[in-house]
Amino acid sequence: MTVTQVDKLFSRKPDKDHPFGHERLESITSIILAMSLGATALILGYQGILAIIDFLNYICLIKKNLF
């Protein structure tokens, strides 16, 4: 679901089953979204660090072969 769909779904007025409205579900959705964005950032950072280490190892290998 996209954020706009979730917002539309959970911004409904209070009803018989949900006397305080649907805002609590919106908070849970926001937490799930934040966790998935955080996990994505960690994975991208980890992959970036691995790419830098691989590049530095490649440079060291070239220098060893030149001398």
C-alpha positions as CSV (number, residue, x, y, z in Angstrom):
1,M,0.0,0.0,0.0
2,T,1.2,3.5,-0.7
3,V,1.3,6.2,2.0
4,T,-1.7,8.0,0.4
5,Q,-3.8,4.9,0.4
6,V,-3.0,4.3,4.1
7,D,-3.7,7.9,5.0
8,K,-7.1,7.8,3.2
9,L,-8.0,4.5,4.9
10,F,-7.0,5.5,8.4
11,S,-8.3,9.1,8.4
12,R,-11.9,7.9,8.5
13,K,-14.2,9.2,11.3
14,P,-14.9,7.2,14.4
15,D,-17.4,4.5,14.0
16,K,-19.0,1.8,16.2
17,D,-16.0,-0.5,16.1
18,H,-13.4,2.3,16.4
19,P,-14.8,4.9,18.8
20,F,-11.6,6.9,18.8
21,G,-11.1,6.8,15.1
22,H,-8.3,5.0,13.1
23,E,-5.3,7.1,14.0
24,R,-3.6,4.4,16.0
25,L,-3.3,2.3,12.9
26,E,-1.8,5.2,11.1
27,S,0.9,5.4,13.7
28,I,1.7,1.7,13.4
29,T,2.0,2.2,9.6
30,S,4.3,5.1,10.1
31,I,6.6,3.0,12.3
32,I,6.7,0.2,9.8
33,L,7.5,2.7,7.0
34,A,10.3,4.2,9.2
35,M,11.8,0.8,9.9
36,S,11.8,-0.3,6.3
37,L,13.4,3.0,5.3
38,G,16.0,2.6,8.0
39,A,16.8,-1.0,6.9
40,T,17.2,0.2,3.3
41,A,19.6,2.9,4.5
42,L,21.6,0.3,6.5
43,I,21.8,-2.1,3.5
44,L,22.9,0.7,1.1
45,G,25.5,1.9,3.6
46,Y,26.9,-1.6,4.0
47,Q,27.0,-2.2,0.3
48,G,28.8,1.2,-0.1
49,I,31.4,0.3,2.5
50,L,32.0,-3.1,0.8
51,A,32.4,-1.3,-2.6
52,I,35.0,1.1,-1.1
53,I,37.0,-1.8,0.5
54,D,36.9,-3.7,-2.8
55,F,38.1,-0.6,-4.7
56,L,41.0,-0.1,-2.2
57,N,42.0,-3.7,-2.5
58,Y,42.0,-3.4,-6.3
59,I,44.3,-0.3,-6.1
60,C,46.7,-2.1,-3.7
61,L,46.8,-5.1,-6.1
62,I,47.6,-2.8,-9.1
63,K,50.4,-1.1,-7.1
64,K,51.9,-4.5,-6.1
65,N,52.0,-5.6,-9.7
66,L,53.7,-2.3,-10.9
67,F,56.6,-2.5,-8.5
